Amino acid sequence: MKVSIEKQSDGSFIAYNTTGDFVTLLGTGATVEDAKSDFVTSFNVIKESYSSRGDFMPEELTEDIEFNFDVSSLFEYYSMFNVSALARYLGINESLMRQYKGGATYVSDKQIEKIESGMRKLGTELAALRIH
């Protein structure tokens, strides 16, 4: 089940499934972790409800949960990233990246692709890293 996590205009976070025809679930919270936890709780309660009644279990409730982040949620959840330093690594204007982090400006699909691609490259580099 694919789940989108987004920062809301009030600064809170929402998690909701973007796949599945039978079940729509939500999780909310003051932090990304709270929204994820609330979503997982909703997921488990609904799944248990279907199971205890002996009802047909919708396919989306048998799938693993895959969380996807908007840029603001990404930087809130992975707060160990220095946004300015990451922007330099990715070749994105630092001020613009801070605006993305704060949810103050629209992030184009091209920029999202650039951020994702760069972070995957960084992840590959980190995974290959050996410290002596």
N, C-alpha and C positions, 0 to 999 in steps of 0.2 A: 504494500500500500504506500503510495507516494503522499507525503505530507508536506505542505508548505508552511513555513514559519515566517511571519511578517511583523514588523514593528507598526503599531497603530499610531494614529495622530496624537493620542494622549500619552504616548511613551510606553504603553504596555505592549505585550506580544500576544499573537494569536497563532495557533497551529490548527490546520484543517486539512482533511484529506482531499486530494485532487484527482484521485482515481476511485473507481467503484460506482456501481449503479444502485446498490441497495442500501448503503449505509453512508450517512454524512456525519462525521464526528468533529468536535471542536475541543480545543484546549486553550485556556487563556492564563495569563499570569503577568506579574510585574517584571519577570526576567524570562529569557529564552528557556532556561532550565525549568522554570515554573510552568510555562506553556507546554513544553514537551511532557513533563510529568503529568499535568492535567489531561493532556491528550491520551497518554498511555493508560491512565486510569479509566477514561471514558471508553477506550478501546477494549480494555479488559472487562469492564462492567457489561458492555453490550455483548461481547463474545460469550461471557458466562450466562447471560440472559438467554441467548439462543440455545446454548448447550443444555441449560437446566430445563428448558421447555421441550427439548428434543426437536426443535425446529430445524429446518434447512439452514445450514451455516453459509451465509454469503461468502463467495470466494475471497473478497477483500479482507475478511476477518481471519483467513488462513495464511495470509501473506505476511512476510516480515515488513516492519515499518521502515521506510526510507525517508529521512528528514531532509528537506531542501530549504535553504535560507535565502531571504532577501539580503542585500548588502548590509543594512543596519543590523539585522539579526546575526549575521555571520560575525561581525566585529564585536558584538556584545557577547556572543557565546565563546568566541575564541579571542578573549580580551588580551591574551599574551602577545598578540600581534601589535607592533607599533605601526599605526596606520600610515604615518608619513614615510617611514622606512620601507614598508611594503609597497607604497605607491612608487617610490623611486625604483625599487626592484622591478616592478611591473611596467615602468615607463608611463605612469599616469601622473598627472599634475597632483601634487600633494594637497593643495587646497581643495581641489575637486573631490579627491578621495575622502577628505574629512567631511565634505558636504554629503557625499554618499553615505558615509557612516552615520551621520546625524539624521538621515532621511530628509534632508533639506532640498534635494534636487533629484530629478528623474535620472535613472541609470539606463542608458540605451542597451539594446540587446548586444550590440557590438562591444560595448564596455564590459558587460557581464561576461561575455565570451573571453575577453582579454583577461579579466580578473580570474576566471575559472582556469583558463589555460596556464596562466602564470603561477597560480597556487598549486596546480598539479605538477608543474615543472619543479617548483620548490619542494613539494612533497617527495618527488623522485630523488632530488638531490639529497634531502635529509635522510631518506631511507637508505641511500648508498653511503652515507657518511660514516667514517670510522675515526674514532678519537684515540690518540696514542697517549 
